[in-house]
Amino acid sequence: MIFANHAHIYPKQVREKGTVDALKRYLDECGIDKCVAFSTFPDILRSNGIELDQNKSLYDEIKGNHDIVGFGTVDPSGDTDAQLEQIAGYGFKGIKIHPQVQDLPLAGEKAFKIYRKCEELGLFISFHSGIHWNRMRDTAVVLFDEVAYNFQNLRFSMEHIGGYSFFNEALAVMVNNKRDGIQPRVYAGWTSIAGEDDSWSISDKRLYTLLKQTTDNNSIFGLDFPFKSVEYNKDAIKRIKELNIPEESKDKILGGNLANALGVRLF
C-alpha cells in the first residue's frame, strides 16, 4: 500500500488541475492508495480575489473520504493559535509551511509561536526546504536545526531534502537530532527529487547515504501534486522499488513511516 505526502489543493478557478477531484484521478492513475492533502495558502486566495476559509473548504471536500488525510495552512499575520485549534478540531493531522512563500523566517518569533502550538496539539509540519528564488538568510536549511532543538516533541519533514544544493545541510540536521526528544521526529521528504543534476535532484548515492546515517524510519515519499505529472511520480515510485534496500524499507518509505508519524491506519 502506498501512502504519499504532499498534495497541494486549489480552488478550480486558481488551478483547475489542482482540485480534490483532480487529485483523486491522479492517485488512481499513479496506483496510490492514500495521500496527505494541503489546503491552499491564504495569500494565494487573496491574490486571486477569493474570499474562502481554506481549511474549512478542504475539510468539507474530503469529509468522509478516508483516502485523503487533511493538512491545514495558516496565515502568519493572523491569530495562529486560533487557526491551529481550528485545524486540529477538523481532525487534520498537520500543516504545510512554505517559509519563502509565506514570508516566515524559520527561526523567527512568529514561526516559533506556530511550532509551539503544533507541538502542543500534536500536529505534524511539512516544510518546504531548499531554494525558492529569494533571500536565503532567513530560510537556510541549517535553521531547521533550531526548530528541532527548541521543539523536541514536534515532528516535521524537510520536503525535497534541501534539494540538490542543500542536501548535506538537511542530512546534518537529521543526524544532529536523532538522539534527544521523541524519535523519529525529523523526516526527509522524498518529494520532487528526480532529475539529472537540476535544482531538486537527489542521486541514488545520496539516498543510500541518507538511509545509512538516519535509518529507514525517517524517510517519506511525497508527490508535489499538481506540479509533478503522473508519469513523474510513477517513475519516482518505480525508482524507490528498484533501490537495493530491503522490501521492508521500501514499504516504510512509501507509506509506513508517514502513517506512523501521523497515527494513521493504512488498512
C-alpha positions in Angstrom: 0.0 0.0 0.0 1.3 3.5 -0.9 0.5 6.4 1.4 2.1 9.6 -0.1 2.6 13.0 1.4 2.5 16.5 -0.3 -0.6 17.2 -2.4 -1.5 20.9 -2.8 -5.2 21.6 -3.2 -6.5 24.7 -5.0 -9.9 26.1 -5.9 -10.8 25.3 -9.5 -10.6 29.0 -10.5 -7.0 29.1 -9.3 -5.7 25.8 -10.7 -8.1 23.5 -12.5 -5.8 20.5 -12.3 -5.3 21.1 -8.5 -8.7 20.3 -7.1 -9.7 17.4 -4.9 -11.4 15.7 -7.8 -8.3 16.0 -9.9 -6.2 14.6 -7.0 -8.5 11.5 -6.8 -8.0 10.8 -10.5 -4.2 11.4 -10.2 -4.0 8.9 -7.3 -5.8 6.3 -9.3 -3.5 6.8 -12.3 -0.4 6.5 -10.1 -1.6 3.5 -8.2 -1.5 5.3 -4.9 -3.9 4.3 -2.1 -3.8 7.2 0.3 -2.3 10.7 0.5 -1.9 13.8 2.5 -3.5 17.0 1.0 -2.6 20.5 1.9 -5.2 23.4 2.0 -4.4 26.4 -0.2 -2.1 29.1 1.2 -4.3 32.1 2.3 -2.2 34.7 0.4 -2.8 32.7 -2.9 -6.5 33.0 -2.3 -6.2 36.7 -1.6 -4.1 37.4 -4.7 -6.8 35.8 -6.8 -9.6 37.8 -5.1 -11.1 34.7 -3.4 -12.8 35.0 0.0 -12.6 31.5 1.4 -11.7 29.7 4.6 -9.1 27.4 3.1 -9.1 24.9 6.0 -12.9 24.6 6.2 -13.1 24.3 2.4 -10.7 21.3 2.5 -12.4 19.8 5.4 -15.8 19.9 3.6 -14.3 18.5 0.4 -12.6 15.5 2.0 -15.1 14.7 4.8 -15.8 11.0 4.8 -13.0 10.3 2.3 -10.6 8.0 4.2 -8.1 8.0 1.4 -7.2 11.7 1.8 -5.7 13.0 5.0 -6.0 16.7 5.6 -3.3 19.2 6.5 -4.1 22.8 7.1 -2.3 26.1 6.3 -2.1 29.2 8.4 -2.0 32.9 7.8 1.1 34.1 9.9 -0.3 37.6 10.0 -3.4 36.4 11.9 -4.2 34.6 15.1 -2.2 31.5 14.5 -3.2 29.8 17.8 -6.9 30.1 16.8 -6.2 28.8 13.3 -4.3 25.8 14.6 -7.0 25.0 17.1 -9.4 25.0 14.1 -7.2 22.8 12.1 -6.8 20.3 14.9 -10.6 20.5 15.5 -11.2 19.4 11.9 -9.2 16.3 12.6 -6.4 17.4 10.4 -3.0 15.7 11.2 -0.7 18.6 10.4 0.1 21.7 8.5 2.2 22.8 5.5 4.6 25.7 5.9 6.4 27.2 2.9 8.7 29.7 4.7 9.6 31.6 1.5 6.1 31.8 0.1 4.7 32.8 3.4 7.5 35.2 4.3 8.0 33.3 7.6 11.7 33.3 8.8 12.3 29.7 10.1 13.7 30.8 13.5 11.6 33.9 13.9 9.2 34.7 16.7 6.1 34.2 14.6 7.3 30.8 13.4 8.3 29.7 16.9 4.7 30.5 18.1 3.3 28.3 15.4 5.7 25.4 16.3 4.9 25.7 19.9 1.2 25.3 19.3 1.7 22.5 16.8 3.8 20.7 19.4 1.0 21.2 22.0 -1.7 19.9 19.6 0.4 17.1 18.1 0.3 18.5 14.6 3.0 17.4 12.1 4.6 20.1 10.0 5.7 19.6 6.3 8.2 22.3 5.4 9.5 23.3 2.1 13.2 23.1 2.2 15.8 24.4 -0.2 16.0 27.3 -2.6 12.9 29.3 -3.7 14.3 32.3 -5.6 14.5 34.7 -2.6 17.0 35.7 0.1 18.2 32.6 1.9 19.3 34.1 5.2 16.0 33.5 7.0 15.2 30.2 5.5 18.6 28.4 5.3 18.2 24.7 5.6 20.6 24.6 8.6 18.0 26.6 10.6 15.8 23.5 10.8 18.2 22.5 13.5 16.8 25.4 15.6 13.3 24.0 15.1 14.4 20.5 16.1 16.5 21.8 19.1 13.8 24.1 20.5 10.8 21.8 20.0 11.8 18.3 20.8 8.3 16.9 20.8 7.5 18.2 17.4 7.6 16.0 14.3 8.3 17.6 10.9 9.6 16.8 7.4 12.0 18.7 5.3 10.4 18.3 1.9 12.8 17.9 -1.1 15.6 17.1 1.5 17.1 20.5 0.9 17.3 20.0 -2.9 20.5 19.5 -4.9 22.2 22.4 -3.3 21.4 21.8 0.4 21.1 18.1 0.8 24.1 17.9 3.1 22.6 20.5 5.4 19.3 18.6 5.6 21.2 15.4 6.3 23.3 17.2 9.0 20.0 18.4 10.7 18.6 14.9 10.8 21.8 13.3 12.1 22.2 16.0 14.7 18.7 15.4 16.1 18.4 11.6 16.1 19.1 11.1 19.8 17.1 13.5 22.0 13.4 14.2 22.1 10.7 11.9 20.6 12.1 9.7 17.8 11.9 9.7 14.9 11.0 13.3 14.7 12.9 14.9 11.7 11.9 13.4 8.4 13.3 13.5 4.9 10.6 14.3 2.4 11.4 12.3 -0.8 9.5 14.8 -2.9 10.5 16.1 -6.4 13.9 14.6 -6.1 14.3 13.0 -9.5 16.0 14.6 -12.5 19.6 15.0 -13.7 21.5 17.5 -11.6 18.7 20.0 -11.6 17.7 22.2 -8.6 16.0 19.4 -6.8 17.6 16.1 -7.9 19.0 13.8 -5.2 21.1 10.9 -6.5 20.7 7.3 -5.5 24.1 7.5 -3.9 22.9 10.3 -1.6 19.7 8.4 -0.8 21.7 5.4 0.3 23.9 7.7 2.5 20.7 9.2 4.0 19.3 5.8 4.8 22.6 4.6 6.3 23.0 7.6 8.5 19.4 8.1 9.6 18.0 4.6 9.3 14.9 3.7 7.2 12.5 5.2 9.7 12.9 8.8 8.8 12.0 9.0 5.1 8.6 9.7 3.5 7.6 9.8 -0.2 5.8 12.8 -1.5 4.0 13.9 -4.7 4.2 17.7 -5.1 0.8 17.5 -6.8 -0.3 19.1 -9.1 3.2 20.4 -10.1 4.6 16.9 -10.9 3.0 14.8 -13.6 1.5 11.3 -13.2 4.4 10.0 -15.2 7.0 11.7 -12.9 5.6 10.1 -9.8 5.1 6.7 -11.4 8.8 6.8 -12.2 9.6 8.0 -8.6 7.7 5.1 -7.1 9.5 2.7 -9.5 12.8 4.2 -8.5 12.1 3.5 -4.9 11.0 0.0 -5.6 14.2 -0.6 -7.5 16.6 0.6 -4.8 19.0 -2.0 -3.4 17.4 -1.9 0.1 15.1 -4.4 1.9 11.5 -4.6 0.9 10.5 -3.6 4.4 12.5 -0.3 4.0 10.7 0.4 0.7 7.3 -0.1 2.4 8.3 2.3 5.2 9.3 5.0 2.7 6.2 4.5 0.5 3.8 4.9 3.4 4.7 3.2 6.7 6.7 6.0 8.1 4.2 8.6 7.3 1.4 6.5 8.8 3.3 6.0 12.0 4.2 9.7 12.2 0.6 10.8 11.8 -1.0 8.0 13.7 -3.0 6.9 10.7 -4.0 3.3 9.9 -3.2 2.1 6.4 -5.8 -0.6 6.3 
